[in-house]
């Protein structure tokens, strides 16, 4: 049995009740689910939420964010664990944090120490495709906002964005257009 717990945050009113929600999968294998990237499980939960017509209990919006995913009480996304895997297996990793306050946007990021420009551009392309795949109505602008993305790639992936695995993608309070501006490759270099 697999116990998938998470919290719901509302991208519209920026509220959460702080109480974990849970799905139980009677025929699921916990070991297989723990190997999945958090983003893959988040997408699965989002689909279940849509089928259940789940709404924010505070404002009734259906624009919900899935937070703090755990499989049988074990955190699925763990930066230190993933970073250790990247170091020990010489994998490329890239994390991107975008903060918005008013009309100011600040960007922080981290990469593998051996990442070159071609790999960086592939990671940006993967993130850009991911943002494009999300309906624009999910990106509600607020006075403050945040985007966080984390991805890993195999060292032999030859810069193929299809071989990059996104482990985390969360966003709220910022427009799709603003995210796409940050991801524009002309602003980036690995050095």
C-alpha positions as CSV (number, residue, x, y, z in Angstrom):
1,X,0.0,0.0,0.0
2,X,1.2,3.5,-0.8
3,X,0.2,6.5,1.3
4,X,0.7,9.7,-0.6
5,X,0.4,12.7,1.7
6,X,0.7,16.4,0.7
7,X,-0.6,19.8,1.6
8,X,-2.7,22.1,-0.6
9,X,-1.9,25.7,-1.1
10,X,-4.1,28.1,-3.0
11,X,-2.5,30.1,-5.8
12,X,-5.4,32.5,-5.7
13,X,-5.7,33.5,-2.0
14,X,-2.3,32.3,-0.9
15,X,-3.7,30.2,1.9
16,X,-3.4,26.7,3.2
17,X,-5.0,25.0,6.2
18,X,-1.8,23.3,7.0
19,X,-3.5,19.9,7.3
20,X,-2.1,17.1,5.2
21,X,-4.3,15.5,2.5
22,X,-3.8,11.8,1.8
23,X,-4.4,9.4,-1.0
24,X,-4.1,5.7,-0.4
25,X,-3.2,3.3,-3.3
26,X,-4.0,-0.2,-2.2
27,X,-2.0,-1.9,-5.0
28,X,0.9,0.6,-5.2
29,X,4.5,-0.2,-4.5
30,X,6.1,2.3,-2.1
31,X,9.6,1.6,-3.3
32,X,8.6,2.5,-6.9
33,X,6.9,5.7,-5.8
34,X,9.9,6.8,-3.8
35,X,12.0,6.6,-6.9
36,X,9.8,8.9,-8.8
37,X,10.6,12.6,-9.1
38,X,8.3,14.7,-6.9
39,X,7.1,16.6,-10.0
40,X,5.8,13.4,-11.5
41,X,3.8,12.6,-8.4
42,X,2.6,16.2,-8.2
43,X,1.2,15.9,-11.7
44,X,-0.6,12.7,-10.7
45,X,-2.1,14.4,-7.6
46,X,-3.1,17.4,-9.7
47,X,-5.0,15.1,-12.0
48,X,-6.8,13.4,-9.1
49,X,-7.6,16.9,-7.7
50,X,-9.2,17.9,-11.0
51,X,-11.2,14.7,-11.1
52,X,-12.4,15.2,-7.6
53,X,-13.2,18.9,-8.4
54,X,-11.2,19.9,-5.4
55,X,-11.4,23.6,-4.4
56,X,-9.7,25.9,-1.9
57,X,-11.7,25.8,1.3
58,X,-11.2,29.6,1.8
59,X,-12.0,31.1,-1.6
60,X,-13.3,28.1,-3.7
61,X,-10.6,28.5,-6.4
62,X,-9.5,25.4,-8.2
63,X,-6.0,26.8,-8.8
64,X,-4.3,24.7,-6.1
65,X,-0.6,24.0,-5.5
66,X,0.6,20.6,-4.2
67,X,3.2,21.0,-1.5
68,X,5.3,18.8,0.7
69,X,4.7,15.4,-1.0
70,X,5.5,12.4,1.1
71,X,5.4,8.7,0.3
72,X,4.6,6.6,3.4
73,X,5.7,9.6,5.5
74,X,9.1,10.0,3.7
75,X,9.7,13.3,1.9
76,X,9.9,12.7,-1.8
77,X,11.9,15.8,-2.7
78,X,15.1,16.2,-0.7
79,X,17.7,18.6,-2.1
80,X,20.6,17.2,0.0
81,X,19.9,13.6,-1.2
82,X,19.6,14.6,-4.8
83,X,22.7,16.8,-4.6
84,X,24.6,13.9,-3.2
85,X,23.5,11.7,-6.1
86,X,24.6,14.4,-8.5
87,X,28.1,14.7,-6.9
88,X,28.7,10.9,-6.6
89,X,27.5,10.1,-10.1
90,X,28.8,13.2,-11.9
91,X,25.3,14.2,-12.9
92,X,24.4,17.7,-13.9
93,X,21.9,19.6,-11.7
94,X,20.3,23.0,-11.9
95,X,18.1,24.7,-9.5
96,X,16.4,28.0,-10.1
97,X,14.6,30.3,-7.6
98,X,12.7,33.3,-8.8
99,X,11.3,35.7,-6.2
100,X,8.9,38.6,-7.0
101,X,8.1,41.5,-4.8
102,X,6.1,44.2,-6.4
103,X,7.6,44.8,-9.8
104,X,11.1,43.6,-8.8
105,X,12.1,40.1,-9.7
106,X,15.3,38.5,-8.3
107,X,16.8,35.3,-9.5
108,X,19.0,32.8,-7.7
109,X,20.4,29.6,-9.0
110,X,22.8,26.7,-8.5
111,X,24.5,24.3,-10.8
112,X,26.8,21.4,-10.8
113,X,30.4,22.7,-10.7
114,X,31.2,21.0,-14.0
115,X,28.2,22.3,-16.0
116,X,29.0,23.9,-19.3
117,X,26.9,26.3,-21.4
118,X,25.4,23.6,-23.6
119,X,24.1,21.7,-20.6
120,X,22.8,24.9,-19.0
121,X,20.9,25.9,-22.2
122,X,19.4,22.4,-22.3
123,X,18.2,22.8,-18.7
124,X,16.7,26.2,-19.5
125,X,15.0,24.7,-22.5
126,X,13.5,21.9,-20.4
127,X,12.2,24.4,-17.8
128,X,10.8,26.6,-20.6
129,X,9.0,23.7,-22.1
130,X,7.6,22.8,-18.7
131,X,6.3,26.3,-18.2
132,X,4.8,26.3,-21.7
133,X,2.9,23.0,-20.9
134,X,1.0,24.7,-18.0
135,X,-2.2,26.5,-18.7
136,X,-1.7,30.3,-18.4
137,X,-4.6,30.6,-16.0
138,X,-2.6,28.8,-13.3
139,X,-0.1,31.7,-13.2
140,X,-2.0,34.3,-11.1
141,X,0.0,37.5,-10.5
142,X,0.2,38.8,-6.9
143,X,2.3,41.4,-5.1
144,X,4.7,38.6,-4.1
145,X,5.5,35.4,-5.8
146,X,8.0,32.6,-6.1
147,X,9.1,29.9,-8.6
148,X,11.4,27.0,-7.7
149,X,12.6,24.4,-10.2
150,X,15.2,21.6,-9.8
151,X,16.3,19.2,-12.5
152,X,19.0,16.6,-13.0
153,X,20.5,15.2,-16.1
154,X,22.7,12.2,-16.8
155,X,26.3,13.2,-17.6
156,X,26.0,11.4,-21.0
157,X,22.7,13.0,-22.1
158,X,24.3,14.9,-24.9
159,X,22.3,18.0,-24.1
160,X,19.0,16.4,-25.0
161,X,16.3,18.1,-22.9
162,X,14.2,14.9,-23.1
163,X,16.8,13.2,-20.9
164,X,16.6,15.8,-18.1
165,X,14.4,14.9,-15.1
166,X,12.6,17.6,-13.4
167,X,12.3,16.8,-9.7
168,X,10.5,20.0,-8.5
169,X,8.5,22.7,-10.1
170,X,6.4,25.0,-7.9
171,X,5.1,28.4,-8.6
172,X,2.7,31.0,-7.3
173,X,2.1,34.8,-7.6
174,X,4.1,35.3,-10.8
175,X,3.0,35.4,-14.5
176,X,4.0,32.9,-17.1
177,X,5.5,35.8,-19.2
178,X,7.7,36.9,-16.3
179,X,9.0,33.3,-15.8
180,X,9.7,33.0,-19.6
181,X,11.7,36.2,-19.5
182,X,13.9,34.8,-16.8
183,X,14.4,31.6,-18.7
184,X,15.4,33.4,-21.9
185,X,18.9,31.9,-22.8
186,X,20.3,35.3,-23.7
187,X,20.5,36.1,-20.0
188,X,22.5,33.0,-19.0
189,X,26.0,31.5,-19.2
190,X,27.5,28.7,-17.1
191,X,30.7,30.6,-16.3
